[in-house]
Each structure stands twice: as structure tokens, then as C-alpha cells.
Amino acid sequence: MSTTSRRAAIIHGYGATPADHWFGWLADRLAADGLTPTVPALPDPEHPVAARWQEVAGAAIGVPEAGSVVVAHSLGSLTVLRHLLAVPGEWRLGTLVLVAGFAEPVPGFAALDEFVGGPTDVRAVADRVDRVVVIRSDADPVVPTGLTDRLAAQLGVTARVVPGAGHFLAAEGVTALPEADAAIRR
């Protein structure tokens, strides 16, 4: 019998905290399934600095393991992808779920341009992840659906669409995300 605990990291996005939206709900679901979830508080979520976010998210994720799960929302998705691209050596991640993610500048969010920089080529991540799932809404008022679709295509998948979920925020009524839970369970 293995004594290794399966880990799960849930990485929030811009302007959020670990207590927001559906993060706690998903952490509770994963814990009930025997995973050890962590939802780190990324520093200064209203004024994010890429290096600081990547450091904290990276500490929560660590070196990926085949049984581990990483879930990220919005700007947290780019943070996770950059961490994974920077992990040296051989590694394999079990499941990566990105919700309303993007890897290029978002129109109308100039405050994030420095964080985002230019487009990030994330194709190399897909080769090291057993299961990649990208989830988006049919009408996201924050991240244009085309940005999430391009991210999904770079990762070799088609985005799964959740009708009427907006940007997956509690203010939009999204306090549970069964689609992310189902993606982890398969």
C-alpha cells in the first residue's frame, strides 16, 4: 500500500482569494476523495506581480507527480502554466484543469498587461500531463472565449463549454463547479 498522498492545488485568479467563488467547494470535494488539497493565497490579488504569484503557486504545486491534480482559474491558469514550463528535469502531472484560462493579453485589462506580457507558448506542457481539461463559459464577460479556445488548442484539447457560467464567479452564481470535479474524476 502506498503512503504517498495524492495532492491537489487550486490556484485562484485576479482579484480573488482562496475563500471566493467555487474554490472551497472543490477543495472539499477533493478532500472527500482522499486528495490533499491546497488553495494558496496569491499575494496582492488586486495588483498581481507575475514572479510573486509564480513563486507562491509553485510552492503549492511543487514538482508535479502523476497522481496530482492542478486546477486554476483565469489569471491563475497562466501562473500555473508558467510554473510548469519552468520546472526542471523529468516530471509528469496527472490532471490539469484550467477554467476561463488564457495565455495572452486580455483586451480591456491593461492593468494586467505587464503580468501577462506577450503570448506564452504552452504547447510543451501538454506532453507532460496525462489529462488536460480546459473549461469556459459560452459568454465570458471578462476573458473573450476565443482566448480560452486558443489556449485549449495549444494544449491539444477542445474547451468544454458551460452555458451561462460567465467568468465562473460567485457574483454570477457560480459557487460550485461540478464540471471541474467531473474532469478530475473522469
Buried (B, 14 or more C-beta within 10 A) or exposed (E): EEEEEBBBBBBBBBBBEBEBBBBBBBBEBBEEBEBEBBBBEBEEBEEBEBEEBBBBBBEBBBEBBEBBBBBBBBBBBBBBBBBBBEBEEEBBBBBBBBBBBBBBBBEEBEEBEEBBBEBBEBEEBEEBBEBBBBBBBEEBEBBBBEBBBBBBEBBEBEBBBBEEBBBBBBEBEBBBBEBBBEBBEE
